[in-house]
């Protein structure tokens, strides 16, 4: 299969270099130009499905041209940067395609982030124009910006047929922000040459025209893989709405409904999808041919769970920082086995080096460096940070070649694969988000009343924990609320503990290992799960059962009825666990989306009471809606088949 023939070149006793398959990159067009080329040849093929709306390639490029025309009218020029604040939808895809057609680079923001964070990001990127969806006017206030609404319908005359403003290989394509060590986010600037090369490598490793389920927000670089890898190959992109992406059971429904063949998500979410599939029937996942996981460490237990559930579906573990254009290595599993991050993707060069930047022998830990065609230009407006992280590549033999210093520790195995061994600094991943623990500590230190703070990540990398030395009267709720106004959800600690002081090393620094042990030892006992209660009927005190479920999931000794789940330390993954606990204790399994909307103990108790008496009606409504959607898709497919038969 193309893309799997990776070699490990030797340097004698100095150690190996991982050299990816040579990528036939000469003459590769920019990704948006390739999408327009696909649209010319397959205009009636389905390009994007989202929220019940089916859009073919002709309709997608029509919308993109309208966006590009409006951007030009708003003063956007080639090389500029345009913000994107659009919910996951066909409009979101048309927005980024239109921005690239205008010759500009797109800068995505997550609407779930605080407005101050969004404005800070756009200001740092020099954004003057924002493509935004409905309901986001307030998020774009506070600086000089010209909003351009995303196009919801194909109701305007066709603009000129050109694929857009010509771009050079070194023109910027997008800027995606990562956490900064001082609390300020850093924008990674990726050029068209790197985006085109990374996408070409993806088509080599994953050939064919996939039906791809996109669950990643646009501000995750894994969305780059899903959008451009699918559309440049003529595949069908199924975009989960924000509501669907939060609910594994709805994602299972999308996979079945649209015959999804490929999905990319973090391991934690994939585990929840498998759990949901197990509840409703794993046959609903039978169309999946490839499952790709990335963004977090892949547990071996999940590999085993995958092949027990879907033995005919290959599992691929991808690795790669945003700075190397989505990915740098991959390990393709066709059966359960030892977890590694595999070998280089086509066009990549992987080096495991010591402190002197010399290669280390197999089996020896060193820092992982990534070279090759995917290495990004650098950090936008941060030449010092760029110079420290993007350094000369002495092994490439190409003038001007650079490699990216990942900060990850790795080692080569005897069969030429890479094992991920951790970080050399205090950076970590939380639910797929890159988080600098020092950045969160810096934000904590700026809160009035906080005198000192230390931040740790929990053992499953699903949440942060903070220990705080604070002035009298300062509460964990106050500290968390102040952080939530400044930081994305993944950077807000789920648990905040007030302390008189910290354990210290001999040189006076906080002893994080000792602090972690003390925090673990100081956890309140987790309430034992209660017996399942039948529904309807809901015997006993329902509010007490819901509170006990919260205490179990959040590891709290008691929970006030009016506390917000997310203020008490809950997060998106914890909602899945809460759903299980509520089913055990109350006998009713509330929809995940409903739990996001009903966020107090009292509200959830009332929700469960309502569901117990109306669940049959809810299920019937859902089944009718799915049947109607399938009918619409079948009718569209029949019309397309008739047109193709007539053409032949």
Residue pairs with C-beta under 8 A, 6 or more apart in sequence:
1 205
1 207
2 21
2 204
2 205
2 207
2 346
3 21
3 201
3 204
3 205
3 345
3 346
4 21
4 205
4 332
5 21
6 18
6 19
6 20
6 21
6 343
6 344
6 416
7 19
7 21
8 16
8 17
8 18
8 19
8 343
8 412
8 416
9 16
9 17
9 18
9 19
10 16
10 17
11 17
11 359
13 361
14 358
14 359
14 361
15 352
15 358
15 359
15 360
15 361
15 362
15 364
15 412
16 352
16 359
16 361
16 362
16 412
16 416
17 349
17 350
17 351
17 359
17 395
18 329
18 343
18 344
18 348
18 349
18 350
18 351
18 412
18 416
18 418
19 344
19 349
19 350
20 201
20 343
20 344
20 345
20 346
20 347
20 348
20 349
20 350
20 372
21 204
21 344
21 346
21 347
22 346
22 347
23 197
23 200
23 201
23 204
23 346
23 347
23 373
24 200
25 196
25 197
25 200
25 347
25 373
28 196
28 197
28 200
29 37
29 196
30 100
30 167
30 173
30 192
30 195
30 196
31 100
31 173
31 192
31 195
31 196
31 199
31 228
31 231
31 232
32 64
32 97
32 100
32 101
32 163
32 164
33 163
33 164
34 196
34 232
35 57
35 60
35 61
35 97
35 228
35 231
35 232
36 61
36 163
36 164
37 163
38 57
38 231
38 232
38 233
38 234
39 47
39 57
39 58
39 60
39 61
41 234
42 57
42 234
43 56
43 57
43 58
44 56
44 57
44 58
44 640
44 643
44 644
45 56
45 57
45 234
45 236
45 640
46 54
46 55
46 56
46 236
46 636
47 55
47 56
47 57
47 59
47 60
47 93
47 231
47 236
47 237
48 54
48 55
48 60
48 90
48 93
48 236
48 237
48 238
48 239
49 55
49 236
49 237
49 238
49 239
49 258
50 88
50 89
50 90
50 93
50 238
50 239
50 240
50 241
51 89
51 90
51 239
51 241
52 629
52 632
53 89
53 90
54 632
54 633
54 636
55 63
55 90
57 234
59 154
60 90
60 93
60 94
60 97
60 231
61 97
62 154
62 158
62 159
63 90
63 91
63 94
63 97
63 98
63 151
63 154
64 94
64 97
64 98
64 101
65 98
65 101
65 158
65 159
65 160
66 98
66 151
66 156
66 159
67 94
67 95
67 97
67 98
67 99
67 101
67 102
67 131
67 148
67 150
67 151
68 98
68 99
68 101
68 102
68 159
68 164
68 165
69 159
70 148
71 82
71 98
71 99
71 102
71 104
71 129
71 131
71 148
72 102
74 129
74 146
74 148
75 128
75 129
75 146
76 82
76 102
76 103
76 104
76 128
76 129
77 103
77 104
78 102
78 103
78 104
78 165
78 167
78 171
79 103
79 104
79 105
79 171
79 172
80 103
80 104
80 105
80 128
80 129
81 104
81 105
81 106
81 107
81 125
81 126
81 127
81 172
81 175
82 99
82 102
82 104
82 105
82 106
82 107
82 127
82 129
82 130
82 131
83 106
83 107
83 108
83 109
83 122
83 125
83 127
83 129
83 130
83 131
83 132
83 140
83 145
84 92
84 95
84 96
84 99
84 106
84 107
84 108
84 109
84 130
84 131
84 132
84 218
85 108
85 109
85 111
85 118
85 130
85 131
85 132
85 133
85 136
85 139
85 140
86 92
86 95
86 131
86 132
86 133
86 136
86 150
86 218
87 111
87 133
87 241
87 242
88 214
88 217
88 218
88 239
88 240
88 241
88 242
88 245
89 133
89 150
89 239
89 241
90 239
91 133
91 150
91 151
91 152
92 133
92 150
92 218
92 239
93 227
93 231
93 237
93 239
94 150
94 151
95 106
95 131
95 150
96 106
96 108
96 174
96 218
96 227
97 231
98 131
99 105
99 106
99 131
100 106
100 164
100 167
100 173
101 163
101 164
101 165
102 164
102 165
103 164
103 165
103 166
103 167
103 171
104 172
105 171
105 172
105 173
105 174
105 175
105 189
106 131
106 173
106 174
106 175
107 121
107 122
107 125
107 127
107 174
107 175
107 176
107 187
108 174
108 176
108 217
108 218
108 219
108 223
109 118
109 121
109 122
109 139
109 219
110 118
110 217
110 218
110 219
110 488
111 118
111 136
111 139
111 242
112 217
112 488
112 489
113 488
113 489
114 484
114 485
114 486
114 487
114 488
115 138
115 139
115 141
115 142
116 485
116 486
117 185
117 486
117 487
117 488
118 139
118 140
119 139
119 140
119 141
119 142
119 143
120 184
120 185
121 177
121 185
121 187
122 130
122 140
122 143
122 145
123 143
124 177
124 184
124 185
124 187
124 380
124 381
125 175
125 177
125 187
125 380
126 381
127 145
128 144
128 145
128 146
129 145
129 146
129 147
129 148
130 140
130 145
130 146
130 147
130 148
131 147
131 148
131 149
131 150
132 139
132 140
132 147
132 148
132 149
132 150
133 149
133 150
134 149
137 147
140 147
167 173
167 192
168 192
169 191
169 192
169 193
169 196
170 191
170 192
170 193
170 377
171 191
171 192
172 189
172 190
172 191
172 192
172 377
173 190
173 191
173 192
173 194
173 195
174 190
174 195
174 224
175 187
175 188
175 189
175 190
175 380
176 187
176 188
176 190
176 219
176 220
176 221
176 224
176 322
177 185
177 186
177 187
177 188
177 219
178 185
178 186
178 188
178 322
178 434
179 185
179 186
179 427
179 433
179 434
179 435
179 436
179 439
179 491
180 186
180 436
180 439
181 427
181 436
181 438
181 439
182 438
182 439
182 442
183 439
183 440
183 442
183 443
184 439
186 379
186 380
186 382
186 385
187 379
187 380
187 381
188 221
188 322
188 323
188 376
188 378
188 379
188 380
189 376
189 377
189 378
189 379
189 380
190 325
190 376
190 377
191 376
191 377
193 373
194 325
194 373
194 374
194 375
194 376
194 377
195 224
195 228
195 325
197 325
197 347
197 373
197 374
198 224
198 225
198 325
198 326
198 327
198 345
198 347
198 373
198 374
199 224
199 225
199 228
199 229
199 232
200 346
200 347
201 327
201 345
201 346
201 347
201 348
201 374
202 225
202 228
202 229
202 327
202 345
203 229
203 232
203 233
204 346
205 330
205 345
205 346
206 229
206 262
206 290
208 233
208 235
209 233
209 234
209 235
209 236
210 229
210 230
210 233
210 235
210 236
210 261
210 262
210 290
211 235
211 236
211 238
211 258
211 259
211 260
211 261
211 262
211 287
212 226
212 229
212 230
212 235
212 236
212 237
212 238
212 260
212 261
212 262
212 263
212 264
213 238
213 240
213 251
213 254
213 255
213 258
213 260
213 262
213 263
214 223
214 226
214 227
214 230
214 237
214 238
214 239
214 240
215 240
215 245
215 251
215 263
215 264
215 265
215 269
216 222
216 223
216 226
216 264
216 265
217 223
217 245
220 295
220 432
221 322
221 325
221 326
222 264
222 265
222 294
222 295
222 326
222 432
224 325
224 326
225 264
225 292
225 326
225 327
226 237
226 264
227 237
229 235
230 236
230 237
231 237
236 258
238 254
238 258
238 260
240 250
240 251
240 254
243 250
243 593
244 250
244 251
244 254
245 251
246 572
246 575
246 592
246 593
246 596
247 591
247 592
247 593
248 269
248 272
248 273
248 275
248 276
248 576
248 592
249 276
249 279
249 280
249 591
249 592
250 592
250 593
251 273
251 276
252 273
252 276
252 277
252 280
252 284
252 285
253 284
253 626
254 260
255 263
255 284
255 285
255 287
255 288
256 284
256 285
256 287
257 626
257 629
257 630
257 633
258 633
259 287
260 287
260 288
261 287
261 288
261 289
261 290
262 288
262 289
262 290
262 291
262 292
263 270
263 273
263 288
263 291
263 292
264 292
264 293
264 294
264 318
265 273
265 292
265 293
265 295
266 293
266 294
266 295
266 296
266 431
266 432
267 293
267 295
267 296
267 297
267 298
267 299
267 302
268 296
268 431
268 432
268 460
268 462
268 573
269 432
269 573
270 291
270 293
270 302
270 306
271 302
271 305
272 573
272 576
273 285
274 285
274 305
274 306
274 309
275 576
277 284
277 285
277 309
278 309
282 309
282 310
285 309
285 310
285 313
286 310
288 310
288 313
289 313
289 314
290 313
290 314
290 315
290 316
291 306
291 310
291 313
291 314
291 315
291 316
292 315
292 316
292 318
293 302
293 315
293 316
293 317
293 318
294 317
294 318
294 319
294 320
294 327
295 429
295 432
296 429
296 431
296 432
296 461
297 420
297 429
297 461
298 317
298 339
299 339
300 336
300 338
300 339
303 315
303 333
303 336
303 337
303 339
304 336
306 313
306 315
306 333
306 336
307 315
307 333
307 335
307 336
314 332
314 333
314 334
315 332
315 333
316 330
316 331
316 332
316 333
317 330
317 331
317 333
317 339
317 340
317 341
317 342
318 327
318 329
318 330
318 341
319 327
319 328
319 329
319 330
319 341
319 342
319 418
319 420
320 326
320 327
320 328
320 329
320 345
320 370
320 374
321 328
321 370
321 404
321 406
321 434
322 376
322 434
323 370
323 375
323 376
323 389
323 390
323 404
323 406
324 348
324 370
324 372
324 374
324 375
324 376
324 404
324 406
325 374
325 375
325 376
326 374
327 345
327 374
328 344
328 345
328 348
328 350
328 370
328 372
328 374
329 341
329 342
329 343
329 344
329 345
329 348
329 350
329 418
330 341
330 342
330 343
330 345
331 339
331 340
331 341
331 342
331 343
331 417
332 342
340 413
340 417
340 418
340 419
340 420
341 410
341 417
341 418
341 419
341 420
342 417
342 418
343 350
343 416
343 417
343 418
344 350
344 372
345 374
347 372
347 373
347 374
348 370
348 371
348 372
348 373
348 374
349 370
349 371
349 372
349 393
349 395
349 396
349 403
350 368
350 369
350 370
350 371
350 418
351 359
351 368
351 369
351 370
351 371
351 395
351 403
352 359
352 360
352 364
352 365
352 366
352 367
352 368
352 369
352 410
352 411
352 412
352 418
353 359
353 360
353 366
353 367
353 369
354 360
354 366
354 367
357 369
357 394
359 366
360 366
360 411
361 412
362 411
362 412
362 413
362 414
363 411
363 412
363 413
363 414
364 411
365 409
365 410
365 411
365 421
366 409
366 410
366 411
367 405
367 406
367 407
367 408
367 409
367 410
367 424
368 406
368 408
368 409
368 410
368 418
369 391
369 393
369 403
369 404
369 405
369 406
370 403
370 404
370 406
371 393
371 395
371 396
371 401
371 402
371 403
371 404
372 396
375 390
375 402
375 403
375 404
376 390
376 404
378 385
378 386
378 389
378 390
379 385
379 386
379 389
388 405
389 404
389 405
390 402
390 403
390 404
390 405
391 402
391 403
391 405
392 401
392 402
392 403
393 401
393 402
393 403
395 403
396 403
407 423
407 424
407 425
407 427
408 420
408 421
408 422
408 423
408 424
409 420
409 421
409 422
409 423
409 424
410 418
410 419
410 420
410 421
411 418
411 419
411 421
412 418
412 419
413 419
426 436
426 437
426 438
427 434
427 435
427 436
427 437
428 434
428 435
428 437
428 457
428 461
429 435
429 461
430 457
430 461
430 462
430 463
430 464
430 490
430 491
431 461
431 462
431 463
431 490
431 571
431 572
431 573
433 488
433 490
433 491
435 457
435 464
435 490
435 491
437 455
437 456
437 457
437 464
439 491
440 455
440 464
440 466
440 483
440 487
440 491
440 493
441 453
441 454
441 455
443 483
443 486
443 487
443 491
444 450
444 453
444 455
444 466
444 468
444 479
444 483
445 452
445 453
447 479
447 482
447 483
449 470
449 471
449 473
449 474
449 478
449 479
450 468
450 469
450 470
450 471
450 474
450 479
451 469
451 470
451 471
452 468
452 469
452 502
453 466
453 467
453 468
453 469
454 466
454 467
454 502
454 510
454 512
454 515
455 464
455 465
455 466
455 467
455 493
456 464
456 465
456 466
456 467
456 512
456 515
456 516
456 519
457 463
457 464
457 465
458 464
458 465
458 494
462 571
462 573
462 574
463 493
463 494
463 495
463 569
463 571
463 573
463 574
464 490
464 491
464 492
464 493
464 494
464 495
465 493
465 494
465 495
465 496
465 497
465 519
466 479
466 493
466 495
466 496
466 497
467 496
467 497
467 499
467 502
467 515
467 519
468 474
468 476
468 479
468 496
468 497
468 498
468 499
469 498
469 499
469 500
469 501
469 502
470 479
470 498
474 498
475 498
476 496
476 497
476 498
477 567
479 496
480 492
480 493
480 496
480 567
481 567
483 491
483 492
483 493
484 492
489 566
489 571
489 572
490 571
493 569
494 554
494 569
494 570
494 571
494 574
495 555
495 569
497 519
497 522
502 510
502 511
502 515
503 510
503 511
503 514
503 515
503 518
504 510
504 511
505 511
523 555
524 555
524 556
524 557
525 557
526 551
526 552
526 555
527 548
527 551
527 552
529 552
529 581
529 584
529 585
530 545
530 548
530 584
530 585
531 584
532 583
532 584
532 585
532 587
533 539
533 540
533 545
533 585
533 586
533 587
534 587
535 586
535 587
535 588
535 612
535 615
536 612
536 613
537 587
537 612
538 586
538 587
538 588
538 608
538 609
538 612
542 586
542 605
542 608
542 609
543 561
543 601
543 602
543 605
545 582
545 585
545 586
545 605
546 582
546 585
546 586
546 601
546 604
546 605
546 608
547 558
547 559
547 561
547 601
548 585
549 578
549 581
549 582
549 584
549 585
549 586
550 556
550 559
550 565
550 568
550 578
550 581
550 601
551 557
551 558
551 559
552 581
553 570
553 574
553 577
553 578
553 581
554 568
554 569
554 570
554 574
556 568
556 569
559 568
559 601
560 601
561 600
561 601
561 602
562 600
562 601
562 602
563 600
563 601
564 599
564 600
565 574
565 575
565 578
565 595
565 599
565 600
566 599
570 578
575 592
575 595
575 596
576 592
578 595
579 589
579 590
579 592
579 595
582 588
582 589
582 590
582 604
582 608
583 589
586 608
587 612
588 608
588 611
588 612
588 615
590 598
590 604
590 607
590 608
590 611
594 607
594 611
595 604
595 607
598 604
598 606
598 607
611 618
